[in-house]
Amino acid sequence: MFTQLRLRALLYLCTCLLTTLVQAQVPMMDYTFKSSDDLQGWWHTKGTTVTLKDGYVQLDSSNWDGKLYRIVDLPAGSYNLFGEGTGSIKVYLRTADFKGNTLPGINISHSEKWRTDYRDFDVPAGRYAIVIKVTGPKHTARIKWLKVEAAPQPEGSQDPIPTPEELARYRPDPQVVRGFMIGSNFKAEDYQDLKDWGANVVRIQFSPYRIYRKSPDDFWQKGWPDLLKHLENQVKLARDHGIKAVIDMHSPMTFGKHSDRDQWDDPDFEANMLHGWKDIVTHLKPLREHIWAYELWNEPLDRSQLPWAPRQWRSLAIKLVKAIRQIDDQSWIVYGPGPGGMWRGIEHLKPLPDTRIIYTVHWYSPGSFTHQGVHVKADTDLTVANKSINNHYPGENISNGGKAYWDKDKLKAHMQPVIDFVNQWNVPIFIGEFSVVRWAPVPDGANWLNDSIDLFEQNNWSWTYHAFREWPGWSLEHPSGPDAFWYPGVDIKVLMTKSENETDRAKVVKRYLLKNTQ
């Protein structure tokens, strides 16, 4: 028996080594379409006209089988498919004989704008066709570039991914929580009000960078210990009112240039994040039973990689999870793949190698409705500013560069990737933020909240509304409707004055918070 186990282990190691060596020999397949030489090795089907333009190739099809393709040999492994295009276009891989199943492709179809996309995929060794397809007769497809490359192997890539059955055995306690996102300076009376509203969880924003800016020279010696003590006091206040806490690392621990691109180039970023989380978990370990989860990082982003999630983030997240587990092997950890509050990174995500992970996304769709008027500038004329408000739900709103009708069915279709991820892996989901600005038309804001929360509840997801007693623009305690519209330059009383009566939006959220006691 011992010999068999050793033999299996040796075979496994050899297989891993062989896979690594083979993948290392796979060159990146980088295709551009700038000259006739770039079309060497590409073939097209009958009825497809191929025309080189200024920096891209255009395909016009007279039938349903219009495509440009080339044959490549791929060793077994994990790959990334990237591309940029527009028009009626699909890009994907399938077996070279065109008889096997079509592998998932990238979505770069758009009537006007150029779009970029990517897809991760795994294949056995074999011959494959890279296909650029026109999606209908008398349609046009355009593509600038296309890449196929071996996927990088991040931290933890050799760690076994838990099975759906293993993941289904564990759930947070309580299984579903409902509450609010808050700042980090609440008093006892604020927590009592939260309790009276029916909340059983708060998502506490924790932003070390703000403290660092005030005292950069002695941050780790003075500012950081004071911040940990303050965080401890917030958790104790939540505990005293029967409310659990999510500790949300709301800004990353990068203390150089503070932008979503620069943080990845900060040589101390990873060390600071590891240092920070080890200290947080150690300091709060005596209060562990009152903490619902630790959220590794709010809205991870690198705009230079959009529309993709930051590729460095999963590797760093696994390191953070392993560091936390050295101190606390029981607490739940919240992981959002990004980019930002979106969930593009969840579409092809494999769970982290840990059974106590809660996956999170933020919900603000469509942004033209939920954020209407939020980014109006101080010198904007009121007439011009009003053009960015009075967007309706249900109603037509801007979506992916064009207009679409948004109602509950559209909301459900938009969150389908998250639903699919849960159905595949049996993992818990936490909607860490969702909101609609309070000057959305009445009753449209309340209608959107009702439909959104109802979809969360149908899927058994936890949620925290953004936000309670933070910026008044999101407040449920302030008046609803376009008369409440405010931007810098308008009398601040419009923003700050609370409603004398309970708002329509507050009634919706309170009704769902009642589920915490049922």
DOVEXGU-951560 format. One record per atom (N, C-alpha, C, O, CB): residue in one letter; x, z, y. Coordinates in steps of 0.1 Angstrom, whole numbers, plus 5000, padded with zeros to 4 digits. Glycine has a CB too. Layout:
<pts>
aXZY...
</pts>
This chain:
<pts>
m500850004988m500050005000m500950005013m500649925022m499150125000f501950095013f502850105024f503549965027f503649925038f503850215022t503949905015t504649775017t503649665023t504149585031t505149725003q502449675018q501449575023q501249595038q501149495046q500149585016l501149715043l500949745057l502149695065l501949645076l500749895059r503349725060r504549675067r504549525067r504949465078r505849735060l504149465056l504149315056l503149255066l503449165073l503849265042r502049325067r500949275076r501549295091r501349205099r499649355074a502149405093a502649435107a503749325110a503749275122a503249575108l504549295101l505649195103l505049065106l505548985115l506649195091l504049025098l503348895100l502748885114l502748785120l502348865089y502148995118y501449005131y502448985142y502248905152y500649135133l503649055141l504649045151l505148905152l505448845162l505749145149c505348845140c505948705140c504948605146c505348515153c506148665125t503648625143t502648545149t502648555164t502548455171t501248575144c502648685169c502648705184c503948635190c503848575201c502648855187l505048645183l506348595189l506248435189l506648375198l507548635181l505648385178l505548235177l504648185188l504948085194l505048195163t503548255190t502548215200t503148215214t503048125222t501348305200t503948325216t504648335229t505648225231t505648165242t505348465230l506448195221l507448085222l506747945224l507247865232l508348085210v505647925216v505047795217v504447775231v504547675237v503947785207q503747885236q503147875249q504247855260q504047785270q502347995253a505347915258a506447905268a506947755269a507447715279a507647995265q506747685258q507147545258q506047445264q506347325265q507447495244v504947495267v503847415272v504047395287v503947485295v502447475270p504347275292p504547245306p503247255313p502147225307p505247115309m503247285326m502047285334m501647135336m502447055340m502147355347m500447105333m499946965334m499346955348m498147005350m498946925323d500046895357d499646895371d499346755375d500246675376d500746965381y498046725378y497746585380y497146565395y496246645399y496646535370t497746475402t497246435415t496846295415t497246225405t498346465426f496146245425f495646115425f495946045438f494946025446f494146105421k497146015441k497645965454k498045815453k498045745463k498746045459s498445775441s498945635440s498545585426s498145655417s500545625442s498745455424s498445395411s499245455399s498845465388s498645245411d500445505403d501345565392d500645685387d500845725375d502645605398d499845755395d499145885391d498045855380d497645945374d498645955402l497645725379l496645695369l497145655356l496445625347l495745585375q498545645355q499145615342q498745725332q498845845334q500645605343g498245675320g497945765309g496445805310g495945875301g498745895310w495745765320w494245795321w493545675317w493945555319w493945835336w492345695310w491545585305w490145615311w489745725314w491445585290h489345505312h487945525317h487045445308h487445345302h487845475332t485745485308t484745425299t484245305306t484345285318t483645525296k483545215298k482945095303k481845135313k481045225311k482345015292g481745065324g480745085334g481245185345g480445225353g479545135327t482445235344t483045325354t484045255362t485045195358t483645445347t483745255375t484745195385t485645305390t485145405396t483945115396v486945285390v487945375394v488645325406v489245215406v488945405383t488545395418t489145355430t489945455436t489545575438t487945305440l491245425440l492045525446l491745525461l491645415468l493545485444k491545645467k491345655481k492545725487k493545735481k489945735483d492345785499d493445855506d493545995500d492946095506d493145855521g494346015490g494646145484g493646185473g493746295469g494546245495y492846095468y491946135457y491446005450y491645895455y490646205463v490846025438v490345915431v488845925431v488246035429v490945905416q488145815432q486745805432q486245735420q486745625416q486145735445l485245785413l484645725402l483145695405l482445775409l484645825389d482745565403d481345525404d480945475391d481545395384d481245415415s479745525386s479245495373s477945415373s477045445381s479145625365s477845325364s476545245363s475745295351s474745245348s476845095362n476245395344n475545445332n475745595331n476345655339n475945375319w475245655320w475345795318w476645845312w476845965310w474245845309d477545745309d478745785302d479945745311d481045705306d478945715288g479845765324g480945735333g481945845333g481745955338g480445715347k483145815328k484245925328k485645865328k485845755324k484046015316l486545945334l487945915334l488546025325l488246145327l488545915348y489445995316y489946095307y491446065302y491845945303y489046105294r492146165297r493446145291r493546245279r492846345279r494546165301i494346205269i494546285257i495846365258i496846315262i494646185245v495746495255v496846585255v496946665242v495946685236v496846675267d498146705239d498346795227d498546935232d499446955241d499546745218l497747035227l497847175231l498147265219l497447255210l496547215239p499147345220p499347445210p498247545211p497547555222p500747515211a497947625201a496947735202a497347835213a498547865215a496847805188g496347875220g496647975231g495647985241g494547925240g497947945237s495948055252s495048075263s495547985275s496747985278s494948225268y494547925282y494947835292y494047855304y492947915304y494747685287n494447795316n493647795328n493447645332n494347565331n494347865340l492247615336l491947475341l491547495355l490647575359l490747415332f492147425364f491947425379f491547285383f491947185377f493147485386g490947275395g490647145401g489947155414g489447255418g489847065391e489947045421e489247035434e488546895435e489246795432e490247045446g487346895437g486546775437g485246785445g484946885452g486246735423t484446685445t483146675451t482346565445t482846485438t483346655467g481046565448g480146465443g479446505430g479446625428g480946335440s479046415423s478346445410s479346445399s479646345392s477146335407i479946555397i481146565388i481146685379i480746795383i482446565397k481646665367k481946765357k483346745352k483746635350k480946775346v484146855350v485446845345v485546945333v485247065335v486546875356y486046905322y486046985310y487046935300y487546825301y484647005304l487247005289l488046965278l487146955265l486147025264l489247055275r487446865257r486846865243r487746795233r488846745238r485446785244t487446805221t488346745211t488546595214t487646525218t487846765197a489746545210a490146405214a489246305207a489146185212a491546385210d488546335196d487646245190d486346235196d485446155192d487546275175f486046325206f484846335213f483646375203f482446345207f484546205220k483946435192k482946465183k482646625182k481646665178k483246425169g483646695187g483546845187g482746895199g482346815207g484946905186n482547025199n481847085211n482647065223n483847075224n481547235208t481947055234t482547055248t482947195252t482147285251t481546985258l484147205256l484647345260l484047365274l483747275282l486147355260p483847495278p483447525292p484347455302p485547455300p483347675294g483747405313g484447335323g484447405336g483947525337g483947195324i484847335347i484847395360i483747325368i483347215365i486247375367n483247395378n482147355386n482647315400n482847405409n481047465387i482947185402i483347135415i482347035421i482746955430i484747075414s481147035416s480146945421s479546995434s479147105436s479046925410h479446895444h478846925456h478546795463h479246705462h479747015466s477346795470s476946665476s477846625488s477946505490s475546685481e478546725494e479346685506e480746745506e481646675508e478546725519k480746875504k482046945506k482946945494k482446925482k481747095509w484246955496w485246965485w485147105480w485147205488w486646925490r485247125467r485147255461r486347275451r486747175445r483847275454t486847395450t487847425440t487247525430t486247595434t489047495447d487747525418d487247615408d488247625397d489247555397d485847555402y488047725388y489047745377y488247795365y487047845367y490147845381r488847785354r488247835341r489347875332r490347805330r487247735335d489147995326d490048035315d489447995302d488248005300d490348195315f490247955292f489647915279f490747935268f491947935271f489147775279d490347955256d491247965244d490947845235d489747815233d490948105237v491947795229v491747685220v492747695208v493847755210v492047545227p492347645196p493347635185p494147515188p493847425196p492547615172a495247505181a496147385183a495447255179a494647255170a497447405174g495747155187g495047025184g495146925196g495846955206g493547055181r494546815194r494546705204r493246725212r492146735206r494646565198y493346715225y492146735234y492046625244y493046565248y492146875240a490846605249a490646505260a490346595272a489446675272a489546405257i491046565283i490746625296i489746515303i490146405305i492046645305v488546565306v487546465309v487046495324v486746605327v486346475300i487046385332i486346395345i485146305344i485246185343i487346345357k483946365345k482746285342k481846275354k481646375361k482046355330v481246155356v480246135366v478946175359v478646135348v480245985371t478146255366t476946325359t475746235359t474646285355t476646455366g475746105363g474646025362g474845885366g475845855373g473446085371p474045785362p474245645367p474045635382p473145705388p473245555359k474745545387k474745515402k475145635410k474645655421k473345465406h475945725404h476445845411h477945825413h478545735407h476145965403t478445915422t479845905425t480546045423t479946145426t480045865440a481746045418a482546165417a483846145423a484446035423a482646205402r484446245429r485746245436r486546365431r486046475430r485646235451i487846345429i488746455426i490146435432i490646325431i488846465410k490646545438k491946535444k493046575434k494146505434k491946635456w492846685427w493946725418w493346805406w492146855407w494946815425l494146825396l493646885384l494946945377l495946885376l492946785374k494747075372k495847145365k495347205352k494247255352k496547245374v496247195342v496047275330v497347345327v498447285326v495647185318e497347475326e498547555324e498347665315e497147725313e499147605337a499347715308a499247825299a498947955308a499547975318a500547845291a497948025303a497548145311a498648255310a499248275300a496248205305p498948315322p499948425322p499348545313p498148565312p500148475336q500248615307q499948725298q500148855306q501248905308q500748725285p499048915311p499149025320p499449155312p499349155300p497849045328e499649265319e499749395313e498549425304e497449405308e499849505324g498849475292g497749505283g497249395275g496249405268g496649565291s497849275277s497249155270s497349165255s496649105247s497949025275q498349245250q498449265235q497649385230q497549415218q499949285232d497049465240d496249575236d494849525230d494349425236d495949675247p494349575220p493149525214p491949555223p491749665229p492849595200i491149445225i489949455233i488849525224i488649485213i489449315238p488249635229p487149695221p486049595218p485749505226p486549815229t485449615206t484349525202t483049565209t483049685214t484249535187p482049485210p480749525215p480249645208p479549725215p479849405214e480449655195e479949775188e480649905192e479950005194e480149755173e481949895195e482650015199e482250045213e482050165216e484149985199l482049945222l481649975236l480250035236l479950115245l481749845244a479349995227a477950045227a477850195224a476850255226a477149955218r478950245217r478850385213r478950485224r478550595223r479950415203y479550435236y479850525247y478950485259y478750365262y481350525250r478450585266r477750565278r477950685288r478150795283r476250545276p477950655301p478150765310p477050865309p476050845303p478250715325d477250985314d476251095314d476051145328d477051195334d476651205304p474851125335p473751065329p473950915327p474750855334p472451085338q473150855318q473350715315q473150625327q473950535329q472450665304v472150645335v471850565347v471750665359v471050765358v470550485346v472450625369v472450705382v471950615393v472150495393v473850765385r471350685403r470750615414r471050695427r470750815427r469250585413g471550635437g471850715449g472350625460g471850515463g472850815446f473350675467f473850615480f475350615480f476050705475f473250685492m475850515487m477250515492m477250595505m476350575513m477750365494i478350675506i478450755518i479850755523i480750705517i478050905515g480050805536g481350825541g481950955534g481451005525g481350845556s483050995540s483751115533s483751235542s484551325540s485251075530n482751245551n482751365560n481351425561n480951465571n483151325574f480651425549f479351485549f479351635549f480351695544f478551425537k478251695554k478151835555k477051875545k476451785539k477751885569a476952005543a475952055533a474552005536a473851965526a475952205533e474151995548e472851955552e472551805548e471451765545e472551975566d473651725549d473551585545d473351575530d472451495525d474851505549y474051655522y473851655508y472451705504y471851655494y474951735501q471951795512q470551845509q469551735512q468651725504q470251975517d469751665522d468851545525d468951445514d467951385510d469251485539l470151415509l470351325498l469551375486l468851295479l471751305495k469651505483k468951555472k467451545474k466651515465k469251705470d466951565486d465551555489d465051415488d463851385484d465251605503w465951315491w465551175489w465451145474w464751045470w466651085495g466051215465g465951195451g467251145445g467251105433g464851095448a468351135453a469651085447a470251175437a470151295439a470651055459n470851115427n471651205418n473151155417n473851205408n471051195404v473551065426v474951025427v475250985441v474350935448v475150915417v476551005445v477050945457v478350875454v479150915446v477251055468r478450765461r479750685460r480550725473r480250675484r479550535459i481550805471i482350855483i483450765486i484350745478i482850995480q483350705499q484450615503q485750705506q485650805513q484050545516f486850655500f488050735501f489150635507f489450535499f488550795488s489550645519s490450545525s491750605530s491850645542s489650485537p492750615522p494050675525p494750605537p495450675545p494950675514y494550475539y495150405549y494850455563y495650455572y494850255548r493650495565r493250555578r494050675581r494450695593r491650585578i494250755572i495050875574i496550845576i497250905585i494950975562y497050745568y498350705570y498650655584y499750685589y498750595559r497750575589r497950525603r498150635613r498850615623r496850435607k497450745611k497550865620k498850935619k499450985629k496350955618s499450945607s500651025605s501550955595s501751005584s500351165601p502050835598p502850765588p504150835583p504550815572p503250625593d504750915592d506050975589d505951085579d506851105571d506651025602d504851155579d504651275570d503451255561d502851355557d504651405577f503051135558f501851115550f501851185537f500951255534f501550965548w502851155529w502851215515w503051365515w502651435506w503951145507q503751415526q503951565526q502851635532q502551755528q505251585535k502051575542k501051655548k499651585548k498651635544k501351675563g499651455552g498351385553g497651375539g496451395538g498551245559w498451335529w497951315516w497451445510w496251445505w499051255507p498151555510p497551685504p496251725512p495351775505p498651795505d496251705525d495051745532d493851655528d492751695527d495351725547l494151525526l493151435522l492551465508l491351465506l493651285521l493451505499l492951545485l492151675486l491051685479l494151575476k492451765495k491651885496k490351855502k489251905498k492451985506h490351765512h489051725518h488151655507h486951675507h489251625530l488751565499l487951505488l487451605479l486251595474l488851395481e488251705475e487751815466e486551885472e485551915465e488951915464n486551905485n485451975492n484151895491n483051945490n485752015506q484351755493q483151675492q482551675478q481351675477q483551525496v483351675468v482851675454v482151815451v481151815445v484051665444k482751925457k482052055455k480752055462k479752115457k483052165461l480651995474l479351995481l478351915473l477151955472l479451935495a478751805467a477851725458a477451805446a476251805443a478551595454r478451875440r478151955429r477052065432r476152085424r479352025424d477252125444d476352235448d474952195450d473952275450d476852305460h474752065451h473352005453h472951925441h471951845442h473351925465g473651945430g473251875417g473451725417g472651645411g471751905415i474451675425i474651535426i476051505421i477051575424i474551495441k476151395413k477551355408k478151265418k477551205426k477351285394a479551255417a480251175426a481051055419a481551075408a481251265433v481050945426v481950835423v483050835434v482750825445v481150695423i484250845429i485450845439i485850705440i486450645431i486650935433d485550645452d485750505455d487050485463d487050525475d484550445462m488050435457m489250395465m488950275474m489050165470m490550365456h488450305486h487850205494h488850115501h488449995504h486950265504s489950155503s491050075509s492250095500s492550205496s491350105524p493049985497p494149995488p495250075495p495350085507p494649855484m496150135486m497250215491m498450125494m499450145487m497550325481t498350045503t499449965508t499649995523t498749985531t499149805506f500850035526f501050095539f502050005548f502550055558f501650235538g502149885544g502949785552g501849705560g500949765566g503849695544k502049575559k501049485565k499749505557k499749505545k501449335566h498649515564h497349545557h496449435557h495449435564h496749675564s496749335549s495849225547s495749195532s496549235524s496249095554d494649125528d494449105514d495549025507d495649025495d493049045511r496248945515r497348865510r498648945509r499348945499r497648735518d498949025520d500149095521d500349205511d501449235507d500349145535q499149265507q499249385498q499949345485q500649425479q497849445496w499749225480w500349185468w501849165469w502549165459w499749055463d502349145481d503749125484d504449255488d505649265489d503949025494d503649365489d504149495493d504949555481d504249575471d503049585498p506249575481p506949615469p506549765465p506849805454p508449615472d505849835474d505449975471d504049985467d503550095463d505750065482f503249865467f501849875464f501549935451f500750025450f501249735465e502049885440e501749935427e502150075425e501450155420e502549845416a503350115430a503850255429a502850345437a502650455432a505250265434n502450305449n501550385457n500150405450n499650515450n501350325470m499650305444m498350315437m498550405425m497650485422m497850175432l499550395417l499850475406l499950625410l499350715405l501050435398h500750645420h501050775426h499650835430h499350955427h502050775438g498950755438g497650805444g496650845433g496050955434g497050705452w496450765423w495450795413w495850905404w495050985400w495150665404k497150915401k497551035393k497251165400k496851265394k499151025390d497551165413d497351285421d495851315422d495451435421d497851265435i495051215424i493551235426i492951295413i492251395413i492851105429v493351235402v492751275389v493251415385v492551495380v493051175378t494551445388t495051575385t494351685394t494051785389t496551585388h494251645407h493651745416h492151775413h491751885415h493751695431l491451675409l490051685407l489651715392l488451725389l489251565411k490651735384k490351755369k489451875367k488651875358k491651765362p489651985374p488752105372p487252075376p486352145371p489152225381l487051965383l485651925387l485151805379l484151745383l485551895402r485851775368r485551655361r484151635357r483651525358r486451645348e483451745353e482051725348e481151695360e479951655357e481651855341h481551705372h480751665383h481051535389h480551485399h480851775394i482051465383i482451325387i481851225377i482151235365i483951315388w481051135383w480451035374w481450935370w481450885358w479250965381a482350895379a483450795376a484450785387a484150825399a482750655373y485650735384y486650705393y486650555395y486750475385y488050755389e486450505407e486450365410e487850315415e488250355426e485350325420l488550235407l489950205409l490250145423l491250175429l490450115399w489350055428w489549985440w488349905444w487749835436w490849885439n487949925456n486749855462n487149715466n488049695474n486249935474e486349625460e486449475464e487849425464e488249375475e485749465477p488549415453p489849355453p489849205457p488949135452p490449365439l490749165465l490649035471l492048985475l492949055479l489749035484d492148855474d493248775479d492648645484d492448555475d494448755469r492448625497r491748505502r492548375498r491848275497r491548515516s493848385496s494548265493s494248225479s494548105475s496048295494q493548305471q493248265457q491748235456q491348195445q493648375447l490948245466l489548215465l489348065461l490147985465l488848235479p488248045453p487148135449p487448215437p486548275430p485948055446w488748235433w489148305421w489448455425w489848485436w490348245415a489248535415a489648675416a491148685416a491848605411a489048765405p491748795423p493148805423p493748815409p493348905401p493548935431r494548735405r495148735391r496048845388r496248885377r495848605389q496548915399q497449025397q496649155394q497149255389q498249045409w495349155397w494549275397w494349335383w494449455381w493249255404r493949255373r493649305360r494849375354r494749485349r493249185351s496049315356s497249385351s497549515357s497849615351s498449285353l497349525371l497549645378l496449745373l496749865372l497449625393a495249705372a494149795368a494349855354a494149975353a492749715368i494949775345i495249835332i496349945333i496250045326i495649725322k497349915342k498350025344k497750145350k498050255346k499449965353l496750135359l496150245365l495250325355l495350445354l495250205377v494550245346v493750315336v494650395326v494350505323v493050205328k495850335322k496750405313k497350525320k497450635313k497850315309a497550525333a498150635340a497050745341a497450865339a498650595354i495850715343i494750815344i494550875330i494350995329i493450745349r494650795320r494350845306r495450945302r495151025293r494250735296q496650945308q497651045304q497251175310q497651285305q498951005311i496351185319i495851305325i494451345321i494151455318i495951295340d493651245319d492151265316d491751155307d491651035312d491351265330d491451185295d491051075285d489551075283d489150995274d491751105272q488751145292q487351145290q486551075301q485551015299q486951285288s487051095314s486251045325s486050895325s486950815320s486951085338w484950855331w484650715332w485450655344w485650725354w483150685333i485750525342i486550455353i485750325356i485350255347i487950425348v485650305369v484850185374v485850075378v486850095385v484050225386y485649955372y486449845375y485649725380y484649685373y487249805362g485949675391g485349555397g486449435397g487449455403g484749575411p486149325390p487149225389p487349145402p488449085404p486849125378g486349145411g486449065423g486148915420g485648885409g487849075429p486348825430p487048855443p486048925453p484948895454p487448725449g486649025460g485749105469g484649165461g484749215450g485249015480g483449165468g482249225461g481549125453g480549155446g481349275472m482048995452m481448895444m481848925429m482649005426m481848755448w481348845420w481648865406w482148745399w481848725387w480348925399r482748655407r483248535400r484248575389r484348505379r484048445410g484948685391g485848725380g485248785368g485848795358g486748835386i483948805368i483248855356i482748745347i482348775336i482048945360e482748625352e482148515344e482848485331e482248455321e482148385353h484148505331h484948475319h485748605315h486748595308h485848355321l485248715320l486048835318l486048895304l484948895297l485648945328k487148935299k487149015287k487349165291k488049195300k488348975277p486649255285p486749395289p488149445289p489049395281p485849485280l488449545297l489749615297l489949685283l488949725277l489849705309p491149705279p491349775266p491149925267p492050005265p492849745262d489849965270d489450105271d487950105269d487250025274d489950165284t487450205262t486050215259t485250285269t483950285268t485850285246r485850345279r485150425290r485350355303r485750415313r485550565290i484950225304i485050155316i483650105320i482850055312i485950025315i483250135333i482050085339i482349965348i483349975356i481250195347y481649855346y482049735354y481049725366y479849755365y481849605345t481649695378t480849695390t480849565397t481849485397t481449805399v479749535404v479649425413v478849475425v478149575425v478949295406h478949395436h478149425448h477049315450h477349205446h479049445461w475949355456w474849265456w474349245470w473749335476w473649315447y474649125476y474249095490y473748945490y473948885500y475349115500s473048905480s472648755479s471248745483s470348815479s472948705465p470948635491p471848545498p472348615511p471648685518p471248415501g473648595514g474248655526g473648615539g473648695548g475748625526s473048495539s472448455552s471148535555s470748535566s472148305551f470648595544f469448685547f469948835548f469548895558f468448675535t470748885539t471149025540t472049055551t471949165556t471749065527h472848965556h473748985567h473448915580h474248895589h475148945562q472148875581q471848795593q472048875606q471648985608q470348755592g472848805615g473148865628g474248975628g474549035638g471948925633v474849005616v475749115615v477049075623v477649165629v476149145601h477448955623h478748925628h478648855642h479548775646h479548825619v477648885649v477448825663v478448885672v478749005672v475948855668k479048805681k480148845690k479548905702k478448875706k481148735693a480448985709a479949055721a479548965732a478648995740a481049155726d480148845734d479948765745d478848655741d478748555749d481148695750t478148675730t477148575726t475848595734t475348705735t476848585711d475348485740d474148495747d473048525737d473048485726d473848355754l472048605742l471048665733l470248545726l469848555715l470048755740t470048445734t469248325728t470048265717t469448235706t468948225739v471348255718v472148195708v472148295696v472148255684v473548165713a472348425699a472448525689a471148525680a471248545668a472648665695n470048515686n468748515679n468648405668n467848415659n467648515688k469448305670k469448195660k469948235647k469648175637k470248075665s470748345647s471348385634s470448495627s470848555617s472748445637i469348525633i468448625627i467048555624i466948435625i468248745635n466048635620n464748585616n464848495604n463948405602n464148505628n465748515595n465748445582n464848525573n464848645573n467248435576h464148455564h463048515556h463448525542h464248455536h461848445558y462748625535y462748645521y461348685516y460848785522y463848745516p460748615507p461148495501p461148385512p460448385522p460148445490g462048295510g462148185520g463448105518g464248135509g462148245534e463648005526e464747915526e465947975533e465848005545e464447775531n467047985526n468248045532n469447955528n469447885518n468448185527i470547965536i471747895532i472347945520i472548065518i472747895544s472747855511s473347895498s474347785494s473947675492s472247915487n475547835492n476647735487n476747615497n476947505492n476347695473g476547635510g476747535519g475447455522g475447365531g477847445515g474447475514g473147405516g472047495516g472247615514g472947295505k470847455518k469647535518k469047545504k468947445497k468647485529a468547665501a467847685489a466747795491a466847875500a468847735478y465647785483y464547875484y464847995475y465147985463y463247815480w464948115482w465248235475w464048325473w463348355483w466348315483d463748355460d462748455457d463248535445d464448525442d461348385453k462448615438k462948695428k463548615416k464548655410k461748785422d462948505413d463448415402d464848365406d465748365397d462548305399k465048335419k466348285423k467348405423k468548385419k466248235438l466948525426l467848635426l468348655411l469448675408l467148765431k467348655402k467648675388k468648565383k469548595375k466448675379a468348445387a469248335382a470648355388a471648325381a468748195387h470748405400h472048425406h472848535399h474048525399h471848455421m472148635394m472948745388m473048725373m473548815365m472148875390q472748605368q472748575353q474148595347q474248645336q472248435351p475248555354p476548575348p476848725345p477448755335p477648535358v476348815353v476448955350v475648995338v476149075330v476049045363i474448945338i473548975326i474148925313i474148985303i472148905328d474748805314d475448745302d476648825298d476848845286d475848595305f477348875307f478548965304f478049085297f478749125287f479348995317v477049145302v476549275295v475949235281v476249315272v475349335304n475249135280n474649095267n475749065257n475649095245n473748975268q476849015261q477948975252q478749105248q479149115236q478948875259w478949195257w479949305255w479349445254w480049535250w480949305265n478049465257n477449595257n478149695266n478549805261n477449645242v478449665278v479049755287v478149795298v477149725301v480349685294p478349915304p477449965315p477849895328p479049865331p477550115317i476849865337i477049805350i476649895361i475649975360i476249675351f477449895372f477149975384f477149885396f478149825399f478250085385i475949875402i475849805415i476349905426i475549975431i474349755417g477549895429g478149995438g477749985453g477750075460g479649985438e477349865457e476749835470e475649735469e475849635462e477949795480f474649755477f473649645479f472949685492f472749805495f472649625467s472449595500s471749625512s471249505519s471649385516s472649705522v470349525528v469949415538v469949485552v469449595553v468549355534v470449405561v470449465575v469049495580v468149425576v471249365585r468949605588r467649655590r466749565600r465549585601r467749795596w467449475607w466649385616w466149255609w465749165616w467449355628a466249255596a465649145589a464149155591a463549265593a465949145573p463349045591p461949045594p461249145585p461649165573p461348905592v460149205590v459249285582v458149205576v457549125584v458649405591p457749215564p458249315554p459349255545p459649305534p457149365545d460049145550d460949075541d462149165536d462449155524d461548955549g462649255544g463749335540g463349425529g464049445519g464249425551a462149485530a461549575519a461249485507a461549535496a460249645524n460849365508n460549285497n461849255489n461849255477n459849145501w462949225497w464249195490w464749315483w465149305471w465249145500l464649435489l465049555482l464249585470l464849615459l464949675492n462949565470n462049585459n462449495447n462549545436n460649575463d462549365450d462949275440d464349295434d464449295422d462849125445s465249335442s466649355438s466749475429s467249475418s467649365449i466149585434i466249715426i465449695413i465849755403i465649835434d464349625413d463549605401d464349535391d464249565379d462249535404l465149435395l466049365386l467149455380l467449445368l466649245392f467649545389f468649645384f468049725373f468649755362f469149735395e466849775376e466149865366e465849795353e465949855342e464849925373q465349665354q465049595342q466349585333q466149585320q464549455345n467449585339n468749565331n469449705328n470449705322n469649475338n468749815333n469349945330n470649965337n471550025331n469449965315w470749925349w472049935357w471950045367w470850075372w472349805364s473050115369s473150225379s473350155393s473850045393s474350315376w473050225403w473150165417w473250275428w472750385427w471950075419t473950235438t474050315451t473850215463t474550115464t475450385452y472850255471y472550175482y473650195493y474150305495y471150225488h473950085500h474850085511h474150085524h473449985527h475849955510a474150185532a474750315529a473950425536a473050385544a476250315535f474250545533f473450665539f474250725550f475350775548f473150765528r473750715562r474350775574r475750735576r476650805579r474350925573e475950605575e477250535578e476950455591e476650505601e477750455566w477150315590w476750235601w475250215602w474650185592w477450095600p474650245614p473150245614p472550105611p471350095609p472750285628g473349995612g472749865609g472249855595g471349775592g473849765611w472749935585w472249935572w471250055569w470750065558w473449945562s471050135579s470250255576s468850235572s468150145578s470350345589l468350315563l466950325559l466150415569l464950415569l466850365545e466850495577e466250585586e465950535600e465350605608e467050715587h466450415602h466250345615h465250235615h465050185604h467650295621p464650205626p463550105626p463849975619p465049925619p463050085640s462849905614s463049775607s462549665617s461849695627s462249765594g463049545614g462549425621g463349375632g464349445637g461149455627p463149255637p463949185647p464049265660p465049245667p463449045650d463149345664d463249425676d464449525675d464849575686d461949505679a464849555663a466049645661a467349575662a468449635661a465949715648f467349445665f468549365665f469549415675f469149435687f468249215667w470749435671w471849485680w473149415677w473449385666w471949635678y473849395688y475249345687y475949405699y475349445709y475349185687p477349415699p478049475710p477749415723p477749285725p479549455708g477349495733g476849445746g475449485748g474949495760g477049305747v474649505738v473249545739v473249705739v474149765734v472349495727d472249755746d472149905748d472349975734d471549935724d470849945754i473250065733i473550125720i472350205715i472350235703i474750225722k471450245723k470250315719k469450235708k468850285699k469350345730v469550105710v468850015700v469350035686v468650035676v468949865704l470650065685l471350085672l471150225667l470950245655l472750045673m471250325676m471350465672m470050535671m470050645664m472250535682t468950495677t467750565677t467050555663t466650455659t466750525688k466750675657k466050675644k464550655645k464050675656k466350815637s463950615634s462550585634s461750715634s462150815627s462150495622e460650715641e459850835641e459050845628e458750955624e458850835653n458850735621n458050735609n458950675598n459950615600n456750645610e458650705585e459350655574e459350505574e458250445575e458850715561t460450435573t460450295573t459950235560t459950295549t461850245576d459550105561d459150035548d460250025538d459950035526d458649895552r461450015543r462650005534r462950135527r463250145515r463849955541a462750245535a462950375529a461950405518a462350465508a462850485540k460750365520k459650385510k460050315497k459850375486k458350335515v460550195498v460950125485v462050205478v461950225466v461449985489v463150235485v464250305478v463850445473v464250475462v465450325488k463050515480k462550645475k461750635463k461850715453k461750715486r460950525462r460050515450r460950495438r460550545427r459150395452y462050415439y462850395427y463750525425y464150545413y463750275429l464150595435l464850715433l464050825425l464650915418l465350775446l462750815425l461950905417l462250895402l461950985395l460450875420k462750775398k463050765384k464150865379k464250885367k463550625381n464950915389n465951015385n465351145379n465951215372n466851045397t464051175383t463451295378t462351265368t461751365363t462851365390q462151145364q461151115354q461751105340q461051085330q460450975357
</pts>
